[in-house]
Amino acid sequence: MLLDWSAVAPPFVVALVCVLLPGGLVATLLRVRGTAAIAIAGPISVAIIGVTGVLADLVGAPFGAGAVAVCTALAAAAAFVLRRFTPLVRRATDRWARPSLALVGGLVVGSGVIGLTALAWLPSLPIDQSYDGVFHANAIASILDGGSASSFRLYAITHPSDGVEFYPAGWHSLAALSAQLTGAPVPFASIATWWAVASAVWLPGIAWLSELLVRGPRMLVLPAAAVAGSAFTIFPALLLDWGVIYPTFLAYSLLPAGVALTVAAFGATRSEAAPRIPLAWAALIVWFAGACFAHPRSLPTGLVVLAPFLVWRVARWVAPRLRDPARRRRWLTWLAAGATALVLAGVGAVVFAFRYFDVANRPISDRLNGGPALATMTPGEAVWSVLAQSTPTSTWALPASLVLAALVLSGVVLAIVRPSLRWVAVAYALVALLFCLAASSDSDIAKLATALWYKDKFRLITALPLLGVPLVALALVGLRGLIVRLTRRRLPRIARNVLAALVAGALLVLTVESPALAAMRGTLAASFDVGDEKDGRLIDRDDVALLTRLPDLVPEGELVVGNPWNGSVLTWSVGRREALFPHLVGMWDPDRLLVAAGLSQAAENPIVCDALERLGVGYAYYSEGLLWDGDPQAQAFPGVDAAHGDPRVMELVAREGDAELYRITACG
């Protein structure tokens, strides 16, 4: 049975509101209008929600819609004061491009394409069974059960301690709000929030970035960018198949707005859709906060994309000063000093890295040799993936998207011949080079160049649409200009424009109706599939049947123990009963370690019973088969495994096929 859209619609709508309303209110009070208002609403909302989680934890208040409303009101008041009493910001808001119906239409179409691509073939209960996905699902469940939504406390669910350790909670807080306000189960809230972020953060951001970079009719650029943003299999759909690291997806969805704000802050665009420089800098600071609450690991990607832009802006600023003989020597001295400082900083960073990672005793060749860091493609295959938009997935490579590839490559050529956009082509090539190194080489150079991304080809290739979408828009604007010129003497003006629009529309239809997107639907369906047998997956249909019965079988407040690798890790996010081990691995506290090793001895060892009582564990979950058909890390629970069905320790409560729930009786 396929996914019931009526179960996804309520959390999707609520997630849209949570993404757009807090930030949209702040943007409106700053008199931001048009595409920019929609594009920066998402980053501001993520920042507000992230701050809410931290503050709620500090004051001991529960995280929820009420707390977010209070922080939104405070942010709105700050925006009003900033606009009313700060001259720079007040003067910065006197011109804006009007909102465009073409943009709205493009966003609706793009959202529909993303929804159909990602959700159409998912099973009726879209349970993420991936290694990372189970942690993110349980983090959402933890917040719903009154746990902390603070980015300084969330990680404690797998690293129980009184210490402070940062892990971005923006995604989990947003999904928890969607579930909290609709009562939707975590799997539905999670997939609905993913769709909402793709629709209301990624698409408006990439449309705005395209509008700032590409000089052309807004009626063409905006809808073209919005639709093209849904046509790449590389992003956002790939990050629902691989990982699945939802925070990285959220962070990458924020990147277009961050790049657009940087372009505006440096005054590098003539578009009416750009804020004036002071407001752009203020918004960029808020965007940075949102990016950190989403996932700060996205920032190196943003820096790689912006590095050619920053070099171009600095060169453009310095060039006229070097042409002035009176100031040339002074500026050459400053340039030499700056270059020396950069070299010294680079050398210092390398020395620090070599010492921090103890390279002398463990060479680089011994690192980044497993999992997604392992090179699995030849150089030719990696280059083909970039040129043909042939996306590697967790299982196979998708077919080439040739129309989309032709548009991107045409955009690259047009960007090269336009000085103001040359940096876009260079940045695209730079990201592509890093992907090719990660995907096709295990050399020390490849590892050093891509270490910030864990040498993970998926984290790198998903950044290409950030530049690919504006390049598609540029190609379509160029094609329109060519059609208009070729038909100038043959057709009236209206007919020329209609013909150009029809050709552009036809090409966009071909990109979203490509075999690649159809294949991605099948890939995602396979990733979320729950079969009659596990066959190396985390759960099967027997598990789903028993997990969904847990609220009726396990009293509220009782924890469930089990080897997390057999599916018991999902008792929290799917069964709504907290799992003692909410991730496949963790830095567990002494009581959990004692239970993991000694549950089978509970009948004769009162120390084990004391630990069970302190933890609140009353039930045990068992199921035949382990994720990936077993992993060395799955052997960390010998006491739990040995206690299975032992009448001295537990009694059977319910069974669905090979999935079993027991009540622990050894402790009385």
C-alpha positions as CSV (number, residue, x, y, z in Angstrom):
1,M,0.0,0.0,0.0
2,L,1.3,3.4,-1.0
3,L,1.5,6.6,1.1
4,D,-1.8,8.2,2.0
5,W,-1.5,11.8,1.1
6,S,-4.1,12.8,3.5
7,A,-1.8,11.7,6.4
8,V,1.0,13.9,5.0
9,A,-1.0,17.0,4.2
10,P,-1.7,18.4,7.7
11,P,1.9,18.2,8.9
12,F,3.1,19.5,5.5
13,V,0.9,22.6,5.8
14,V,1.9,23.2,9.5
15,A,5.6,22.8,8.5
16,L,5.1,25.4,5.8
17,V,3.6,27.8,8.3
18,C,6.5,27.1,10.8
19,V,9.0,27.7,8.0
20,L,7.5,30.9,6.6
21,L,5.5,32.6,9.4
22,P,8.2,33.6,12.0
23,G,10.7,34.7,9.4
24,G,8.1,36.2,7.1
25,L,6.8,38.4,10.0
26,V,10.3,39.7,10.7
27,A,11.0,40.3,7.0
28,T,7.8,42.2,6.6
29,L,8.6,44.5,9.5
30,L,11.9,45.2,7.9
31,R,9.9,46.1,4.7
32,V,11.4,43.3,2.7
33,R,9.3,42.5,-0.3
34,G,9.1,40.3,-3.3
35,T,11.1,37.2,-3.8
36,A,13.6,38.2,-1.1
37,A,10.9,38.2,1.5
38,I,10.0,34.6,0.8
39,A,13.6,33.5,0.4
40,I,14.9,34.9,3.7
41,A,11.8,33.9,5.7
42,G,13.0,30.3,6.0
43,P,16.5,31.1,7.3
44,I,15.1,33.6,9.8
45,S,12.5,31.1,11.0
46,V,15.2,28.4,11.5
47,A,17.3,30.9,13.5
48,I,14.3,31.8,15.6
49,I,13.3,28.2,16.2
50,G,16.9,27.3,17.1
51,V,17.2,30.1,19.6
52,T,13.9,29.1,21.1
53,G,15.2,25.6,21.8
54,V,18.3,26.9,23.5
55,L,16.4,29.5,25.6
56,A,13.6,27.1,26.6
57,D,16.1,24.7,27.9
58,L,17.9,27.4,29.8
59,V,14.8,28.6,31.6
60,G,13.3,25.1,32.0
61,A,10.3,25.8,29.8
62,P,8.8,23.2,27.5
63,F,9.6,23.6,23.8
64,G,6.6,24.0,21.6
65,A,4.5,26.4,19.5
66,G,4.0,28.7,22.5
67,A,7.7,29.1,23.1
68,V,8.3,29.8,19.4
69,A,5.6,32.4,19.4
70,V,7.2,34.2,22.3
71,C,10.6,34.3,20.6
72,T,9.0,35.3,17.3
73,A,7.3,38.2,19.0
74,L,10.7,39.3,20.5
75,A,12.4,39.0,17.1
76,A,9.6,41.0,15.5
77,A,9.9,43.7,18.1
78,A,13.7,43.9,17.4
79,A,13.0,44.1,13.7
80,F,10.5,47.0,14.3
81,V,13.0,48.9,16.4
82,L,15.7,48.3,13.9
83,R,13.6,49.6,11.1
84,R,12.2,52.5,13.0
85,F,15.2,53.9,14.8
86,T,18.2,52.7,12.7
87,P,18.7,55.1,9.7
88,L,20.8,52.7,7.7
89,V,18.2,50.0,7.7
90,R,15.3,52.5,7.3
91,R,16.9,53.9,4.1
92,A,17.8,50.4,3.0
93,T,14.1,49.4,2.5
94,D,12.9,51.9,0.0
95,R,12.9,49.8,-3.2
96,W,11.8,46.3,-3.9
97,A,10.7,44.3,-6.9
98,R,7.1,43.5,-6.5
99,P,6.0,39.9,-5.8
100,S,5.5,37.9,-9.0
101,L,2.6,35.6,-9.8
102,A,5.1,33.8,-12.1
103,L,7.2,33.1,-9.0
104,V,4.2,31.7,-7.1
105,G,3.3,29.5,-10.1
106,G,6.8,28.3,-10.4
107,L,7.0,27.5,-6.7
108,V,3.7,25.6,-6.8
109,V,4.9,23.5,-9.8
110,G,8.3,22.9,-8.3
111,S,6.8,21.8,-5.0
112,G,4.5,19.5,-6.8
113,V,7.4,17.9,-8.8
114,I,9.4,17.4,-5.6
115,G,6.5,15.9,-3.8
116,L,5.7,13.5,-6.6
117,T,9.3,12.6,-7.0
118,A,10.0,11.9,-3.4
119,L,6.7,10.8,-1.9
120,A,4.6,9.2,-4.6
121,W,5.9,5.7,-4.3
122,L,6.6,5.6,-0.6
123,P,4.9,3.0,1.6
124,S,1.9,3.8,3.7
125,L,4.1,4.2,6.8
126,P,7.3,6.0,5.5
127,I,9.8,4.7,8.1
128,D,13.4,5.7,7.6
129,Q,15.6,2.7,8.3
130,S,18.9,4.2,7.6
131,Y,21.8,4.4,10.0
132,D,21.5,8.1,10.5
133,G,17.8,8.3,10.0
134,V,16.9,6.4,13.2
135,F,18.8,8.9,15.3
136,H,17.1,11.9,13.8
137,A,13.7,10.2,14.2
138,N,14.3,9.5,17.8
139,A,15.6,13.0,18.4
140,I,12.2,14.3,17.2
141,A,10.4,11.8,19.5
142,S,12.6,12.9,22.4
143,I,11.5,16.6,21.9
144,L,7.8,15.5,21.6
145,D,8.2,13.6,24.9
146,G,9.3,16.8,26.7
147,G,13.0,16.4,26.0
148,S,15.3,19.3,25.2
149,A,15.3,21.0,21.8
150,S,18.5,22.8,22.6
151,S,21.4,22.3,20.1
152,F,23.6,22.1,23.2
153,R,21.6,19.3,24.8
154,L,20.0,17.2,22.0
155,Y,23.0,15.0,21.6
156,A,22.6,13.7,25.2
157,I,20.1,11.1,24.0
158,T,23.0,9.1,22.6
159,H,25.7,10.6,24.8
160,P,24.0,10.7,28.3
161,S,26.0,13.1,30.5
162,D,25.7,16.4,32.3
163,G,28.1,18.1,29.9
164,V,27.4,20.4,26.9
165,E,28.0,19.1,23.4
166,F,26.8,20.9,20.3
167,Y,24.6,19.1,17.8
168,P,22.3,21.2,15.5
169,A,18.7,20.8,16.5
170,G,17.0,23.0,13.9
171,W,15.7,20.2,11.8
172,H,14.4,18.1,14.8
173,S,12.7,21.2,16.4
174,L,11.0,22.0,13.1
175,A,9.7,18.5,12.6
176,A,8.7,18.2,16.2
177,L,6.5,21.3,15.8
178,S,4.8,19.8,12.8
179,A,4.1,16.6,14.8
180,Q,3.1,18.4,18.0
181,L,0.6,20.7,16.3
182,T,-1.1,18.0,14.2
183,G,-0.6,14.8,16.2
184,A,1.1,13.2,13.3
185,P,3.4,10.2,14.0
186,V,7.1,11.0,13.7
187,P,7.5,9.2,10.2
188,F,4.8,11.4,8.7
189,A,5.9,14.6,10.4
190,S,9.5,13.9,9.2
191,I,8.7,13.3,5.5
192,A,6.2,16.2,5.5
193,T,8.8,18.6,7.0
194,W,11.3,17.5,4.4
195,W,8.8,18.3,1.6
196,A,8.0,21.7,3.3
197,V,11.7,22.7,3.6
198,A,12.3,21.7,-0.1
199,S,9.3,23.8,-1.1
200,A,9.5,26.8,1.1
201,V,13.3,27.2,1.8
202,W,15.2,25.6,-1.1
203,L,13.0,26.7,-4.0
204,P,12.4,30.4,-3.0
205,G,16.1,30.7,-2.1
206,I,17.4,29.3,-5.4
207,A,14.8,31.4,-7.4
208,W,16.0,34.6,-5.6
209,L,19.7,33.7,-6.2
210,S,18.9,33.2,-9.9
211,E,17.1,36.6,-10.0
212,L,20.1,38.4,-8.5
213,L,22.6,36.7,-10.8
214,V,20.8,36.5,-14.2
215,R,19.7,39.6,-16.0
216,G,16.6,38.8,-17.9
217,P,12.8,39.0,-17.7
218,R,11.6,38.1,-14.2
219,M,8.6,36.4,-15.8
220,L,11.1,33.9,-17.2
221,V,13.9,33.7,-14.6
222,L,11.8,33.2,-11.5
223,P,9.5,30.3,-12.7
224,A,12.4,28.8,-14.6
225,A,14.6,28.7,-11.5
226,A,11.8,27.4,-9.3
227,V,10.9,24.6,-11.7
228,A,14.6,23.8,-12.4
229,G,15.2,23.6,-8.6
230,S,12.9,20.6,-8.6
231,A,14.4,18.9,-11.7
232,F,17.8,17.9,-10.3
233,T,17.9,14.4,-8.9
234,I,21.1,15.5,-7.2
235,F,19.2,17.7,-4.8
236,P,17.0,17.7,-2.9
237,A,15.9,14.1,-3.6
238,L,19.3,12.5,-3.2
239,L,19.6,13.5,0.4
240,L,16.4,11.5,1.1
241,D,18.0,8.4,-0.2
242,W,21.5,8.7,1.2
243,G,22.3,9.1,4.8
244,V,19.7,10.1,5.7
245,I,21.1,13.2,7.3
246,Y,18.1,15.6,7.5
247,P,20.1,18.4,9.1
248,T,22.5,18.5,6.2
249,F,19.5,18.7,3.8
250,L,18.1,21.6,5.8
251,A,21.4,23.4,5.8
252,Y,22.0,22.9,2.1
253,S,18.4,24.2,1.5
254,L,19.5,27.4,3.3
255,L,22.6,27.9,1.1
256,P,21.0,29.7,-1.8
257,A,19.7,32.5,0.4
258,G,23.1,32.8,2.1
259,V,24.9,33.1,-1.3
260,A,22.3,35.6,-2.5
261,L,22.7,37.7,0.6
262,T,26.5,37.7,0.2
263,V,26.2,38.8,-3.4
264,A,23.8,41.6,-2.3
265,A,26.0,42.6,0.7
266,F,29.0,43.2,-1.6
267,G,26.8,45.2,-4.0
268,A,27.5,42.8,-6.8
269,T,24.0,42.9,-8.4
270,R,21.8,45.5,-10.1
271,S,18.6,43.6,-9.5
272,E,15.7,45.4,-7.9
273,A,15.2,42.2,-5.9
274,A,18.4,42.9,-3.9
275,P,18.2,44.6,-0.5
276,R,20.5,47.5,0.0
277,I,23.9,46.7,1.5
278,P,23.3,47.4,5.2
279,L,20.1,45.3,5.4
280,A,21.8,42.5,3.4
281,W,24.6,42.4,6.0
282,A,22.1,42.3,8.9
283,A,20.2,39.5,7.2
284,L,23.4,37.6,6.5
285,I,24.2,37.5,10.2
286,V,20.8,36.1,11.0
287,W,21.2,33.6,8.1
288,F,24.5,32.5,9.6
289,A,22.7,31.7,12.9
290,G,20.1,29.7,11.0
291,A,22.8,27.8,9.2
292,C,24.5,26.9,12.4
293,F,21.2,25.6,13.9
294,A,20.6,23.6,10.7
295,H,24.1,22.2,10.4
296,P,27.4,24.2,10.4
297,R,29.0,21.5,8.3
298,S,27.3,23.2,5.3
299,L,29.4,26.4,5.8
300,P,32.6,25.0,4.1
301,T,30.4,24.2,1.0
302,G,29.2,27.8,1.0
303,L,32.8,29.1,1.3
304,V,33.9,27.0,-1.6
305,V,31.1,28.3,-3.7
306,L,31.8,31.9,-2.7
307,A,35.6,31.8,-2.9
308,P,35.7,32.7,-6.6
309,F,33.2,35.5,-6.0
310,L,35.2,37.0,-3.2
311,V,38.4,36.8,-5.2
312,W,36.6,38.6,-8.1
313,R,35.3,41.3,-5.9
314,V,38.6,41.9,-4.2
315,A,40.4,42.0,-7.6
316,R,37.8,44.4,-8.9
317,W,38.2,46.7,-5.9
318,V,42.0,46.6,-6.0
319,A,42.5,46.9,-9.8
320,P,41.8,50.7,-10.1
321,R,44.0,51.4,-7.1
322,L,46.9,49.6,-8.7
323,R,46.5,51.7,-11.8
324,D,47.1,54.9,-9.8
325,P,50.9,55.4,-9.7
326,A,50.6,57.5,-6.5
327,R,49.0,54.6,-4.6
328,R,50.4,51.6,-6.4
329,R,53.4,50.9,-4.1
330,R,51.2,51.1,-1.0
331,W,48.6,48.7,-2.4
332,L,51.2,46.3,-3.6
333,T,52.6,46.3,-0.1
334,W,49.2,45.6,1.4
335,L,48.6,42.8,-1.2
336,A,51.9,41.2,-0.4
337,A,51.2,41.4,3.3
338,G,47.7,39.9,2.8
339,A,49.1,37.1,0.6
340,T,51.8,36.4,3.2
341,A,49.2,36.2,5.9
342,L,47.1,33.8,3.9
343,V,50.0,31.6,3.2
344,L,51.0,31.6,6.9
345,A,47.5,30.9,7.9
346,G,47.4,27.9,5.5
347,V,50.7,26.6,6.8
348,G,49.5,27.0,10.3
349,A,46.3,25.1,9.6
350,V,48.2,22.3,8.0
351,V,50.6,22.0,10.9
352,F,47.7,22.1,13.4
353,A,45.8,19.4,11.5
354,F,48.9,17.2,11.3
355,R,49.5,17.5,15.1
356,Y,45.8,17.3,16.1
357,F,45.2,14.1,14.1
358,D,48.7,12.7,15.0
359,V,49.6,12.1,11.3
360,A,53.1,11.1,12.3
361,N,51.8,8.0,14.0
362,R,48.7,7.4,11.9
363,P,49.3,8.6,8.3
364,I,46.6,10.1,6.1
365,S,46.5,6.9,4.0
366,D,45.1,5.0,7.1
367,R,42.1,7.4,7.3
368,L,38.8,7.9,5.4
369,N,38.9,4.4,3.9
370,G,35.4,3.1,4.6
371,G,31.8,3.8,3.9
372,P,30.9,6.8,1.7
373,A,34.6,7.9,1.9
374,L,35.7,5.0,-0.3
375,A,36.2,5.8,-3.9
376,T,33.7,3.8,-5.9
377,M,33.9,5.4,-9.4
378,T,36.6,5.8,-12.1
379,P,37.6,9.4,-13.0
380,G,35.7,9.0,-16.2
381,E,32.5,7.9,-14.4
382,A,32.8,10.8,-11.9
383,V,33.2,13.3,-14.7
384,W,30.3,11.8,-16.6
385,S,28.1,12.1,-13.5
386,V,28.8,15.9,-13.5
387,L,28.4,16.5,-17.2
388,A,25.4,14.3,-17.8
389,Q,23.6,15.0,-14.4
390,S,23.8,11.2,-13.8
391,T,23.3,11.0,-10.1
392,P,25.0,8.3,-8.0
393,T,22.7,7.0,-5.3
394,S,23.2,4.6,-2.4
395,T,22.4,1.6,-4.6
396,W,23.1,2.6,-8.3
397,A,23.6,5.4,-10.7
398,L,20.5,7.0,-12.2
399,P,20.1,7.6,-15.9
400,A,21.5,10.8,-17.4
401,S,19.3,13.8,-17.5
402,L,20.4,15.0,-20.9
403,V,18.2,18.1,-21.4
404,L,19.1,19.4,-18.0
405,A,22.8,18.7,-18.6
406,A,22.6,20.6,-21.9
407,L,21.1,23.6,-20.2
408,V,23.6,23.6,-17.4
409,L,26.6,23.3,-19.8
410,S,25.1,26.1,-22.0
411,G,24.8,28.2,-18.9
412,V,28.4,27.5,-18.0
413,V,29.5,28.8,-21.5
414,L,27.4,31.9,-21.2
415,A,28.7,32.6,-17.7
416,I,32.3,32.3,-18.9
417,V,31.7,35.0,-21.6
418,R,30.1,37.4,-19.1
419,P,32.7,38.9,-16.7
420,S,30.2,39.4,-13.9
421,L,29.2,35.7,-13.9
422,R,32.5,34.1,-14.6
423,W,32.9,33.3,-10.9
424,V,29.8,31.1,-11.1
425,A,31.4,28.9,-13.8
426,V,34.6,28.7,-11.8
427,A,32.7,27.8,-8.6
428,Y,30.7,25.1,-10.4
429,A,34.0,23.6,-11.7
430,L,35.5,23.8,-8.3
431,V,32.7,21.9,-6.6
432,A,32.7,19.4,-9.5
433,L,36.5,18.8,-9.1
434,L,36.1,18.1,-5.3
435,F,33.3,15.6,-6.1
436,C,35.4,13.9,-8.7
437,L,38.3,13.6,-6.2
438,A,36.1,12.2,-3.5
439,A,34.3,9.8,-5.8
440,S,37.3,8.4,-7.8
441,S,40.5,8.7,-5.8
442,D,41.7,7.4,-2.4
443,S,44.9,9.4,-2.6
444,D,46.2,11.5,0.2
445,I,45.6,14.6,-1.9
446,A,42.0,13.6,-2.4
447,K,41.5,13.0,1.3
448,L,43.1,16.3,2.3
449,A,41.1,18.3,-0.3
450,T,37.7,16.7,0.8
451,A,38.3,16.0,4.5
452,L,35.9,18.7,5.6
453,W,33.2,16.7,3.9
454,Y,34.5,13.4,5.3
455,K,35.5,12.6,1.7
456,D,31.9,11.9,1.1
457,K,30.9,12.3,-2.6
458,F,27.3,12.7,-1.8
459,R,27.8,15.8,0.4
460,L,29.8,17.3,-2.5
461,I,27.7,16.5,-5.5
462,T,24.5,17.8,-3.8
463,A,26.0,21.3,-3.8
464,L,26.1,21.4,-7.7
465,P,22.4,22.5,-8.1
466,L,23.2,25.5,-6.0
467,L,25.0,26.9,-9.0
468,G,23.3,24.6,-11.6
469,V,19.9,26.2,-11.2
470,P,21.1,29.8,-12.0
471,L,23.0,28.4,-14.9
472,V,19.8,26.8,-16.3
473,A,18.0,30.1,-15.9
474,L,20.9,31.8,-17.7
475,A,20.7,29.3,-20.5
476,L,17.0,29.9,-20.9
477,V,17.4,33.6,-20.9
478,G,20.1,33.2,-23.6
479,L,17.9,31.0,-25.6
480,R,15.1,33.5,-25.4
481,G,17.4,36.2,-26.7
482,L,18.5,34.0,-29.5
483,I,14.9,33.2,-30.6
484,V,13.9,36.9,-30.4
485,R,16.8,37.9,-32.6
486,L,16.2,35.1,-35.1
487,T,12.5,36.0,-35.5
488,R,12.8,39.7,-35.2
489,R,11.9,40.3,-38.9
490,R,9.4,37.5,-39.2
491,L,7.2,37.7,-36.2
492,P,5.6,40.5,-34.2
493,R,6.9,41.2,-30.7
494,I,4.2,39.4,-28.8
495,A,4.5,36.3,-31.0
496,R,8.3,36.3,-30.5
497,N,7.9,36.4,-26.7
498,V,5.3,33.7,-26.8
499,L,7.4,31.4,-28.9
500,A,10.4,31.9,-26.6
501,A,8.2,31.2,-23.6
502,L,6.8,28.0,-25.2
503,V,10.3,26.7,-26.0
504,A,11.6,27.5,-22.5
505,G,8.5,25.8,-21.0
506,A,8.9,22.8,-23.2
507,L,12.5,22.4,-22.1
508,L,11.5,22.7,-18.5
509,V,8.8,20.0,-19.0
510,L,11.5,17.7,-20.4
511,T,13.7,18.2,-17.4
512,V,11.0,17.3,-14.9
513,E,9.7,14.4,-17.0
514,S,13.1,12.9,-17.4
515,P,13.9,9.2,-16.9
516,A,16.2,10.3,-14.1
517,L,13.4,11.6,-11.9
518,A,11.3,8.6,-12.6
519,A,14.2,6.4,-11.6
520,M,14.7,8.5,-8.4
521,R,11.1,7.7,-7.4
522,G,12.0,4.0,-7.6
523,T,15.2,4.5,-5.6
524,L,13.4,6.3,-2.8
525,A,10.6,3.7,-2.8
526,A,13.3,1.0,-2.4
527,S,15.0,2.9,0.4
528,F,11.8,3.1,2.5
529,D,10.4,-0.3,1.5
530,V,9.4,-2.7,4.2
531,G,9.2,-6.3,3.0
532,D,8.1,-9.6,4.3
533,E,11.7,-10.4,5.2
534,K,14.4,-8.1,6.4
535,D,17.1,-9.1,3.9
536,G,19.6,-6.8,5.6
537,R,17.1,-4.0,6.4
538,L,16.3,-2.8,9.9
539,I,12.7,-4.0,10.0
540,D,10.1,-6.0,8.2
541,R,6.3,-6.0,8.1
542,D,6.1,-8.1,11.3
543,D,8.1,-5.4,13.1
544,V,5.8,-2.6,11.8
545,A,2.7,-4.6,13.0
546,L,4.2,-4.9,16.5
547,L,5.7,-1.5,16.7
548,T,2.4,0.2,15.9
549,R,0.7,-1.8,18.7
550,L,3.2,-0.7,21.4
551,P,1.1,2.2,22.7
552,D,-1.6,-0.4,23.7
553,L,0.9,-2.9,25.1
554,V,3.5,-0.8,27.0
555,P,2.4,1.6,29.8
556,E,3.3,5.2,29.2
557,G,6.6,6.1,30.8
558,E,8.1,2.6,30.5
559,L,11.3,2.2,28.5
560,V,11.9,-0.7,26.1
561,V,15.2,-2.4,25.8
562,G,16.5,-4.3,22.8
563,N,19.5,-4.7,20.6
564,P,19.0,-1.5,18.4
565,W,20.3,-3.3,15.4
566,N,17.3,-5.6,15.3
567,G,14.7,-2.8,15.0
568,S,14.1,-2.1,18.6
569,V,15.6,1.3,18.1
570,L,12.3,2.3,16.4
571,T,10.1,1.7,19.5
572,W,10.4,5.4,20.2
573,S,9.8,7.1,16.9
574,V,7.3,4.5,15.5
575,G,6.0,2.8,18.7
576,R,5.9,6.0,20.8
577,R,7.6,4.2,23.7
578,E,11.2,5.4,24.6
579,A,14.0,3.0,23.5
580,L,16.7,2.5,26.0
581,F,19.2,2.6,23.1
582,P,17.8,5.3,20.8
583,H,20.6,4.9,18.2
584,L,22.6,2.1,16.8
585,V,25.8,3.3,18.6
586,G,26.4,5.8,21.4
587,M,28.5,6.7,24.4
588,W,26.1,5.1,26.9
589,D,26.1,5.8,30.6
590,P,27.1,3.1,33.2
591,D,23.5,1.9,33.8
592,R,22.9,1.3,30.1
593,L,26.2,-0.4,29.6
594,L,25.3,-2.7,32.6
595,V,22.0,-3.6,31.0
596,A,23.6,-4.2,27.6
597,A,26.1,-6.6,29.1
598,G,24.1,-8.2,31.9
599,L,20.3,-8.3,31.2
600,S,20.5,-12.1,31.0
601,Q,21.7,-12.1,34.6
602,A,18.9,-10.0,36.0
603,A,17.4,-13.0,37.9
604,E,20.5,-13.6,40.0
605,N,22.2,-10.2,40.0
606,P,20.3,-7.4,41.8
607,I,22.7,-4.8,40.4
608,V,21.1,-5.3,37.0
609,C,17.7,-4.9,38.5
610,D,18.8,-1.7,40.2
611,A,19.9,-0.3,36.9
612,L,16.7,-1.3,35.2
613,E,14.7,0.4,37.9
614,R,16.7,3.6,37.7
615,L,16.3,3.7,33.9
616,G,12.6,2.9,34.0
617,V,12.9,-0.2,31.8
618,G,10.0,-2.7,31.9
619,Y,9.9,-4.3,28.5
620,A,12.1,-5.9,25.9
621,Y,11.8,-6.1,22.1
622,Y,13.2,-8.8,19.9
623,S,13.2,-9.5,16.2
624,E,15.0,-11.9,14.0
625,G,17.7,-10.3,11.7
626,L,20.0,-7.3,12.0
627,L,20.6,-4.2,9.9
628,W,23.1,-5.0,7.2
629,D,22.8,-8.7,8.3
630,G,25.0,-7.8,11.3
631,D,27.8,-5.5,12.1
632,P,30.6,-5.8,14.6
633,Q,29.0,-2.9,16.6
634,A,25.8,-5.0,16.9
635,Q,27.7,-7.3,19.2
636,A,27.8,-4.6,22.0
637,F,24.6,-6.0,23.6
638,P,25.5,-9.5,24.6
639,G,23.4,-9.5,27.7
640,V,20.3,-8.3,25.9
641,D,20.7,-10.9,23.2
642,A,21.3,-13.7,25.6
643,A,18.1,-12.9,27.7
644,H,15.8,-13.5,24.7
645,G,12.9,-15.6,25.8
646,D,14.6,-16.6,29.1
647,P,11.6,-17.4,31.5
648,R,13.7,-16.4,34.5
649,V,14.0,-12.9,33.0
650,M,10.9,-12.1,31.0
651,E,7.5,-13.3,29.8
652,L,6.0,-13.0,26.3
653,V,3.4,-10.2,25.9
654,A,2.8,-10.1,22.2
655,R,4.1,-11.5,19.0
656,E,3.8,-10.6,15.3
657,G,5.7,-13.2,13.2
658,D,9.3,-13.0,14.3
659,A,8.9,-9.8,16.2
660,E,8.3,-10.3,20.0
661,L,7.6,-8.1,23.0
662,Y,8.4,-9.3,26.5
663,R,7.7,-7.9,29.9
664,I,10.7,-8.1,32.2
665,T,9.8,-10.1,35.3
666,A,13.1,-10.9,36.9
667,C,13.0,-7.9,39.2
668,G,9.6,-8.5,40.6
